[in-house]
Amino acid sequence: MNPSAQSSASTQSEGALAGLKVLDLSRVLAGPWCGQLLGDLGADVIKVESPAGGDDTRGWGPPFLEGESAYFLGCNRNKQGIAIDFSSADGKQLLAQLIPQFDVLIENFKSGTLDKWGFDSAWFEKNAPALVRCSITGYGSAGSQSGLPGYDFILQAESGLMSIAGPVDGDPTKYGVAIVDLATGMMAANAIQAALLARYRTGKGQAVEVSLFDTSIALLANVGNSHLATGKDSGRYGNGHPTIVPYTTYHCADGMVALAVGNDKQFAQLSKILGQPEWADDERLKTNSARIHHRALIDDLLAKKLITFASNELIELCRSNGIPIGRVNTVSQALASEQTAAKEMVLEMDHSKAGKFRSLASPLKMHGSHNAKKQAPPLLGEHTDVILKQYLGLSDAELSDLKNKKVIQ
């Protein structure tokens, strides 16, 4: 094999971020999700936890697998784990020695915590000028709430996201998963990679700030922009859409389907295949704008018609005619589906304590480079000795001394 071909083969066998060193000081979900995304792409991620119990999510359950929280196992794969007590002077010294060895630092302490420990902007500029440091906070560094901790549920409430979710005549409802945390983690991973590209050009690192508050406001998306355009507040539409009709769930004879008619041509086709071609000529229904004003009418007409179909029959009929539709699955149905298997979205891993377990896989599919890593989430402090020897050159005697002083685990 010639050198260029060998280099190409080597590159394709590694992850896109192979060789990138990430120090992940974060806990719970937004930060760990960011670190896991980078690890999935091939980065070497070192997760640092407190010896006093570690990441909060280690205790979030049931369910537990041999004492290991399924929650923790779901957002900390492809990381090595070390445990350091940063409340001690020795712990802070270890952190000061570790940081310059890494390309990226992720932390989600309260705003100003690193500054209080002596790691302010001047320290980073002097000791780790090429570092990309990502701070994930609840509210960011500005505003009267900047010092408050961030909780997904609270941000869903404060941002208005809850106000647009739930039954039309019911109370506001939160999303079924911590969507603000998850989206913040994704935003952080995106911003980190942008900062790394900037470093490639300039040779300098930078601070990256991502907050749950900013992300939750951004997630208002088209609903927020509609308010800014009109000054009107949005209501709740249940499973419906504020600006597209019909675009909601309906009952079939044997279950529920989600029907998404995105334009007037699709509505005319739907009317035809349902044996109601006159709907497409009705002035109240022929255009999306008209259907918006007659939402109750079209929903009632479709509800009475679709209940006569078996879900499989309706799905096949609609899909064969280019009309978007899908079954409303349970989680177990979704994860057992043929499409989930085809996309390899459930992976099996070997854990040193929990044994073999299944977890959701990364949705990132790279076709020019491949991440062959499939490393189970670490036990608390599982790799402390190995990492501190590798990065700081500590001896067995030094490690033993730090353990005796309960600085590390």
Secondary structure by P-SEA (a helix, b strand, c coil): ccaaaaaaaaaaaccccccbbbbbcccccaaaaaaaaaaaaccbbbbbbbcccccccccccccccccccaaaaaccccbbbbbbccccaaaaaaaaaccccccbbbbbccccccccccccaaaaaccccccbbbbbcccccccccccbbbbaaaaaaaaccccccccccccccccccaaaaaaaaaaaaaaaaaaaaaaaaccbbbbbbbbaaaaaaaacaaaaaaaaaccbbbbbccccccccccbbbbbcccbbbbbbbccaaaaaaaaaaacccccccccccccaaaaaaaaaaaaaaaaaccccccaaaaaaaaaaabbbbbccccaaaaaacaaaaaaccbbbbbbccccbbbbbcccccccccccccccccccccccaaaaaaacccccaaaaaaaaaacccc
